Amino acid sequence: MAYITDTQADRGTHPLRAFWDMMIRAREASLNNQGRVAQIEKLNAKTDAELKEIGINREDITRYVFRDLIYI
């Protein structure tokens, strides 16, 4: 009796699967960044007094929004 092993069945090594996973990650990153840009615009629309209540300065808005990704 012969046994056949399909080495392409491993989803992690299939080229099209890797490409698809990359596209999904890029889409998720794009959606996440759109939310961050909207948050920056929302904070920029606030007055300096409103920003002071939050505890940030106008020049620190971008750093505040991306604080989980960038350490400066």
JOPEZI-V649110 format. One record per helix or strand of 3 or more residues. SS is the DSSP state (helix for helix, strand for strand). FROM is the first residue (numbers start at 1). LEN is the number of residues. If there is no record, write none. Layout:
<<SS;FROM;LEN> <SS;FROM;LEN>>
//
This chain:
<<helix;7;3> <helix;15;30> <helix;48;7> <helix;58;8>>
//
